[in-house]
Amino acid sequence: MTVSFDQISSASNPLIKQMRSLERKKGRHETGLFLAEGARLIEQALAQGWQIETLIVSNSGATREHVVQLAQKARTQGARLVQVPDRLASSIARKDNPQAVIAAIRQRDLDLHALPQTDPGMWIGLYECRDPGDLFDPDARRR
């Protein structure tokens, strides 16, 4: 399976600057986007119906079959696909071990009253969660 990507190699490209700005609250507020790093987290976002605006794939990631399949799925849901050199992907990523795939995802602003009231279960609100992937990973270590 092949998928075509836009190619960006310059750190001064406006899209790269925008992706970097999403690390800051101001950037997220101005764009209505947030970053998700890693194939598993992005797969979960797609499965839950989150709108991926841009999917950044590193050169090394673009050779992995599961990343190509993820990119194809994101494209069918309207995402722009961009391939960048590994060093540029590392400059966007916030993690110490940069991921091969990074997504800019549209935020959802829901009022509490808009949430479904069919399940009387417990709700949890998070503030400045450092690794949201751990929330969805049943194998994540408890700290």
N, C-alpha and C positions, 0 to 999 in steps of 0.2 A: 504494500500500500504506500503510495506517495501522496504528499500534500505539499502545496506550495506556500512559502512564507515570504513576506516582505523581508528584505535584508537591511539591517541597520548596523553600521560599524563605528559610528561617531558618538562619543559621549555628549557632544553638544547638540545632538538631535533633539527637537522639541518633545518628542514622545519619551525619550529616555529621561529628560529633565522632569517631565510630568510624573513618570513612574517613580523617580527618586523623591519627588515632593510628597508622595503619599505616605512617607514615613512620618510626616508631621501632621498634626491635627489640622492646621490651616490648609494644607494641600488636600486632605480628605474632605474638608468642609467645602472648599471651593469647587472641587470636581465631582463630589458625590460618589467617589470611588474609594476602595481600599485594596490593599495588596494581600494576596494569598500566595504562599510559597510551598511548592512540593506537589507532585503528581497526585498523591492520595487525597490531600486536602482539596485540590481543584476538582478531582473526580467527584468528591462528596458534594461540593458546591453545585456542580452540574446536575447531579442526581436530585438535588433539592430544589432545582429550578432557579438558582441564582444566575443573574445575567453577567456573563463575562464579556467585558468590553474589549480587552486586549490580552492575548496570551503570548508571553515572551518565552522563547525556547533557546537555550544555549546551543552552540554548535555541537558540543558533545552530546547533549540531550536529543538533538534532532536525529541521531543515528539509532536511538533506542525505539524498538517497536511499540512498547506501551505508551511512550510519549507521543509517537506519531498517531496512534489511535486516539489518544486524548485530544490532540490537536484537531484531528478530523471531527471528532464529536463537538468540540468547541466551535469549529467553523460552521457546522450545520446549525448551531444555535445562534449564529450571528457574530461570533468573535473575530476580531482582526488577529491574524497570526503573524508574529514577527520573530525572526531568527537573529541572534546576536552572538558575537564572540564570547567565549567563556569569561574573559576578564570584564566585559561590559555587563554580563549577567551578574557577576559577583558584585559589581558596583551598585546594582539595584537592590540586591538581596540584603536583608537585615540580619540574616543568620550568619554564624561563624562558618558553617559548612554550607555554602551556597547550593541552592537547589537547581536542577536542570530546567525547571518550569516555574514561571512566576505569572500570576494573573492579576489584572486590574478588574475588580468586580464592582458592579453597581450596588450602592448601599440601599437598604430597605429601611424606610422610616415608618414604623407602625406605632400607632397609639395603643396603649394597653387595652383600650376598649375594642380595638379591631382584632385582637387575638381571639382564636376560637375558645369558646367557653364550654365545650362539650365534655372536656376531661377535667374533673375537679382536682387533678394532681398538683404537685408542687411546681412552682416556677422559680427559675434561678436567673438573676441578673448579674452580668459580669462587667467589671470596669478595669480597663487596661490589662486585659488577659494577655500574658506573654506568649503562650503557645496554644492557640485554639485547637490545634490538631489533637491534643491530648484529650479534649472533651469528647471526641468522637471515636477514639481508639480504645476499645475494651482491653487491649493488652498493655496500655500505658501504665507505667509504674506509679503507684500511689506514693505521694511524698508526705 
